[in-house]
Every structure is written in C-alpha cells, then in structure tokens.
Amino acid sequence: MYTSNTVFLPWLWHHALKGRNIKYYQMLLTFIGLLHLPLTWFLFALGYDAYYSQYIYLFIVIVMQIVRVLWISRSVGFSLLAFSRDVILRCVLAVIVALIIPIILHLLLPNGVFTVLVVCVVSVVCMALCSLFIGFNHSERTTVLNMLIKKLNINSK
C-alpha cells in the first residue's frame, strides 16, 4: 500500500517548484519534519513508552501533508473542497472498508504465524480491491484495469 506521501508527493513537489517561494516551502517543511526529535525526546523525558514516537511521527506526517496541500492550493489555485471530496474522502473510505475483513480475521483466528500470514495477504487483497473500486474514479479504474489486462495477456503468451 502506498502512503499518501508516496502517491501525492511527486505531484505536490512539481507544483511547489512552480511557485516563487520554494525556499520558504522547503524551510517550513524541514522545520515541521525536524520537530519529531524534540517532541519525542520530550515525551520520553515525561516517561512515555517508545511507541509514542510513532504517534508523533504520524502526527508530523499528517501536518506536513496538510501544509503541502494548502501551499499547493494557494500556488496553483485548486479547490480544497474538491480535493477533499475527490481524494481524501475516497482514500479514507477505502481504508476503512479495507480494514473490516482483516480485523475480523485477526480477532477470530488464534495467535500465530499462520494468522499473521493470512491477515497480511487478506489485507493486501482487500486494500487493492478497495483502492480499485472505492479509491479510484471511473477513468483511473479503467486505466488500471486496462494495464492489468495488458500485462496478463503478455504473460500468458
């Protein structure tokens, strides 16, 4: 599964370079990204467990993504409402639907290596199908399906 940074970063980066204030964009994102170390250190000093570092990282990545989208929206002039509806809402809905079956399997199957393997495989399949049918719009879905059909025909010869 691709993260939002993997999917959107090249597009956002391309449009960020179009603007005049790339230096400020870079400095702002670098500053936000560097907050991980002091915030994690602060939580460790307060006695929090190590896994809270992941929560800090997730929070910082989300903030950086929001800053990127806001910056690009201002630079290029696309609608934040349309972006939220067409991209963010579809992604969130696809993830929520894709999580249902793996969570049920995780709760029903006994702990062990077999359960881990089954849940991993089912998670990948569920996410791929939900991305295809919920996350993609019609034209994206058609493009991906045509590419898959073309690849399968090449492999079968």
N, C-alpha and C positions, 0 to 999 in steps of 0.2 A: 504494500500500500504506500502510495506516495503521500508525503506530508504536504500541507498547503505551501510551505516554502519551496519544496521541490517543484510543485506544479506552477505556482504563480510567480516565483522569484525571477525567472528569465524575462517574463513579460513585464513585470514591475520594474526590473532593472533597466530594460530597454527604454521604457517611458520616463524613468527617472533621469536617465542620461540626456534626454531631450531638453530638460529644464536648465535654467541658468544656474540654479543654486545647488548643484550636485555636491559641492563641498559641505554645505550645511546639512544636506541629506545624509551624507556619509558620517559626519561628525555626530549627528543626532542618533543614528542607528548604532554607531560604535559605542557611544555613551550608554545607551539603553542596554546594549549587549554586555557591556562590562559591569553592569550592576549585579550580575549573577554572583560574582565573587564576594563583594562586601555584604550583600543580603544573606548569602549562605553562611558566611562567617558569623554574622550577627545572630542567626538562628542557632548555629552550633554553640555560640557563647551563651545563649539562653538555655541550652540543654536539650534542644530538639534533636530527633533522630536524623540519621543521614538521608533517609528517603525524602525528607522535606526539601532537599536540594533539587530533586526532580520537580517538585511543585513550583519552586522558584523559577526553574528553567522554563517550565511550561508557561507560567505567567509572563515571563520576559519575552518568550517567542510570540505569544498572543499580542502583547503590547507592541512588539516590533512589527507584526503583520498589520495591526491597525494603523500604525504610523505610516507604513508603506502605502496602504490603500488610501489613506487620507491625503498623503503627499501627491500620489499619482492622480487622485481625483481632482485635486486643486490644479495640478500641472496640465493635465490633459482635458479635464472638464467632463468626465463621465459621471453619470448619476449614481450616487451612493445607494439610493433606494433600489435601483435596477440591479446593481451589483450584488446587493444583499439578497434580493429575491432570486436572481438567476444563478448565483454562485454559492453564496454562504448557506442559504436555506436548503438548497439541493444537497450540498455536502453534509450538512448536519443531519438532514433527514435520512440520507443514505447510510451514514454511520450508525444512527440509532436503529434503523431497521436491520442492518447487517449484524448488530450485536445480539439480537434476540436469540437466535438459534445457538450460537456458541456459548452464551451464558447459560442457557437451559442445559446444554450438554455438559458444561463444566459442573453444574450443580447436581446433575443426575448420575454421572459416571464416577466411579471410585477414583481416588487419587492414584496417580501412577504415570509411567512413561507413555503407556497406550493412550490415556486420556489427553495428555499434552499433545501427542501427535494428532489425534483425532480432532481436537479443538483447533489446533493450528491449521490443519487442512480445511476444515469446515469454515474457519474464519476467513481464509484467503478466498475460498469459493464464494461465500456469502458477500464479502466486500466487493469482489469482482462483479458479481451479478447485480448487486445494489448500485454500484457505480454506473454500470451499463444502463440499467433500466430506470433508476431514480436520479442519479447524479448528472447524467448526460442529457442534453436536449436531443431533439429528433435528428438534427443534422450531425451532431457529434456521434450519436449512436450509430447512424448509418455509415459514417466514415469508419468507425472502429470495426463494425461488423463486416464491411467490405474488405478491410485489411485482413481480418481474421480468415475470411473465406478465401482470399487470395493466397495467404500463407499456407492454409491447409491444402489447397489444390496443388501448390508447388511441392509440398512434402509428400503427397500421395503418388506423384509420378515417378 
